[in-house]
């Protein structure tokens, strides 16, 4: 097992989504080039296509093509986003973790947001698939948007050093989002990196939250930058032992 680094430079993207898929991919690639100094970059949920229910097959086809392009481009960085993809006869909202030109981890969205009709268009993932995974000595976990509300899913990711949240969370529930990500960081004594959509009806609120509950947030920016300091995780877990 590799030892953890002392720190990681991270970025949570806060992007708007255009109806033109290629513009969204170009925007994402531009941010990856601009932030090559960041080891970890998280993008908002379905940021390449949005929930384009009228054109799901087209969105899935484009997402598959975009994933191939991203795998070619992403080397030393870790890039996390969700995509509309086809699995068998169904569509899934799948989080992918890209590193060193490979998809190292995939996780389908389990809790579908009925108010947004997600249950009508997507096949839900399996709860048991939500789990921690390790890259270069760091233990990560992923929750996708609405999943943040479910306390039983928090149990699945206990022990993660960094929880990554890709979301498209509505503005009318903005306060809920900010409370939940901070509570998760404090409860799990970990860092939480939230990337939320900046569309006009979305909450923005992208942030990087520490185990102590301190956070970096700015709704006026398209990128929230910060540092994951593993000494802070160690300090918090020794200070308040949760056994």
Secondary structure as UniProt FT lines:
FT   STRAND          7..13
FT   HELIX           21..34
FT   TURN            35..37
FT   STRAND          40..42
FT   TURN            45..49
FT   HELIX           53..55
FT   HELIX           56..73
FT   STRAND          78..87
FT   TURN            88..89
FT   STRAND          90..99
FT   TURN            100..101
FT   STRAND          102..108
FT   HELIX           114..116
FT   HELIX           118..121
FT   HELIX           127..129
FT   STRAND          133..135
FT   TURN            136..137
FT   STRAND          138..144
FT   HELIX           145..149
FT   HELIX           151..156
FT   TURN            157..159
FT   STRAND          162..167
FT   HELIX           171..173
FT   HELIX           174..188
FT   STRAND          191..196
FT   TURN            200..201
FT   STRAND          207..209
FT   TURN            211..212
FT   STRAND          215..217
FT   TURN            219..220
FT   STRAND          223..229
FT   HELIX           230..239
//
